Amino acid sequence: MHDSTQSRRTARNSLLIMVCTLLSRLLGIIKARVLGSVFGATAIADVINFTFNIPNNFRKLFAEGAVNAALIPAFSSLLGRNEKHRCVRLFALLCTFQSLLLIPLVLVSYFYGDGLIAFLSDFDANQVRLGGRLLPFFMVYLATISLASIFNGVLQAHENFLHAYLSPLLFSICVIFGVWFLSDRYGAMSMAYSVLGGGLLQGSYSYLMVRRYEYRFKPMLRPQNAPFKEVLVAWALVSLGMGMQIITQMVSFLFASHLSEGSVTAFTNSTIFYQTPYGIFFNAISAVSLPLMSRAAASNNAPLLRTYTRNSLLSLLALLLPSSIILFFLSRESVSVVLQTGNYTLADATLTALVLRPYLVFMVFSAWYALMLRLGYSANRHALMTRIVFLQNLLDIALMWVFLKLGLDIVSLPLANGIAYTLGLFILFFLLRDLFPLTKEARFFKGLLRIVLANLPVLAFCIFYKNLGLQWHESGSSFANLAYLMLIGSAALGIMLLSYKIARIPLLSLLRSKKHGGNLQGDNLIHLD
């Protein structure tokens, strides 16, 4: 009974995360359209986007991935050993540390905002003054969501994924309605007030949810029995890796800016399409599996850790492989239907689709690489994982340079990225072979073969469609073309679901398994405890 109950819970958690991530992406599109509608492509919009990007870069270091990779394994391990009192103390210490770190940043932005904007930009005097007024509000938002990331990490360690992934939606909703209704009265400052309100709403909601588990936000400076130092070291190491990823992203845009006109836009837009299926499915799998893997590692339960890792890898393959195939063959159609309107031409859409395809070829390997990093984090091997992240990013930059020299143009960027992730994946398989011995994983290869074979009908359908040479998408964005795209995509999806049913691959039973490893027979192909 315990196995079936846990299986249903983990499947439900994965589905909830998928839905919340999808809603987040949709709200992000709506937010972008509202901001574009209100502020357009004006000098004011440039200041808003530039200034808001400052806390967004800090967010990658103080919140989101960096915090979760260090925090969730620590809390999950303590909870797995029934050491709740140490969790409560660690929570208070982390909140105090974040506050002491971020309050000075807020104060500096308030007293020296104009100077910071002037130093970082080439704006004129009016734009600098506007940026200086916006920056303190945006930095308070950084403080609230950085604390919210701690709250949400604790919620995930307690396997409360609904509220952890629901709270960010509140921020987007607040910004959308705030800018829409306040812009006539407050102009650009409507963005400042909306961002501030959204950040406070997100943080307050997450804190109210975490209080239900008896955690309290109170000043505390003495670690005593809490593993505070260990978490800070892990946090610092993961932040170094995130910093390296930011540098690689900046280098990518630098390379793209030296190519032909439209290359930067094509590169940016291609990542939007790639990140949609990747973000939805990877978040659903990794968010549920990381706390479980951390608890298994803390209890030295090697068979259970292998099971969680194996089934997470297979779940990612079952979800991302058909996504890659369908979007690869419908890349031009998808980009044209979504973006080709006004000054965005068919040539622009074609270039974006060209950049998108290498990302899709390597999407499964990229997701596996990220999951194996989390396996290392769950076993507290943060230093080793940081070295791998540095190596992978340096390899990415080197390959971009080589491919550009070979004349591959803008395709060099996604191709280098995919190859670097794939090589990093095999390095991780080798270095983490004591946690997940790939060469001894017959069940993994059996599951892999079954999923690949089940996707052959989808591949055949997509090849058949592409050989028809239909050009309906060339007219660009319209309701009729959207209907065509949905019809073709639905047909491919229907073939995939039928094929998976015949192969007995249960998509809705994500992350389910027997406690002692289970098997890969029938409906137990993709499962966790």
Secondary structure by P-SEA (a helix, b strand, c coil): caaaaaaaaaaaaaaaaaaaaaaaaaaaaaaaaaaaaaccccaaaaaaaaaaaaaaaaaaaaccaaaaaccaaaaaaaaaacaaaaaaaaaaaaaaaaaaacaaaaaaaaacaaaaaaaaccccaaaaaaaaaaaaaaaaaaaaaaaaaaaaaaaaaacaaaaaaaaaaaaaaaaaaaaaccccccccaaaaaaaaaaaaaaaaaaaaaaacccccccccccccccaaaaaaaaaaaaaaaaaaaaaaaaaaaaaaaacccaaaaaaaaaaaaaaaaaaaaaaaaaaaaaaaaaaaaaacaaaaaaaaaaaaaaaaaaccaaaaaaaaaaaaaaaaaccccccccaaaaaaaaaaaaaaaaaaaaaaaaaaaaaaaaaacaaaaaaaaaaaaaaaaaaaaaaaaaaccccaaaaaaaaaaaaaaaaaaaaaacccccccccaaaaaaaaaaaaaaaaaaaaaaaaaacccccccccccaaaaaaaaaaaaaaaaaaaaaaaaacccccccccccccccccccccccccc
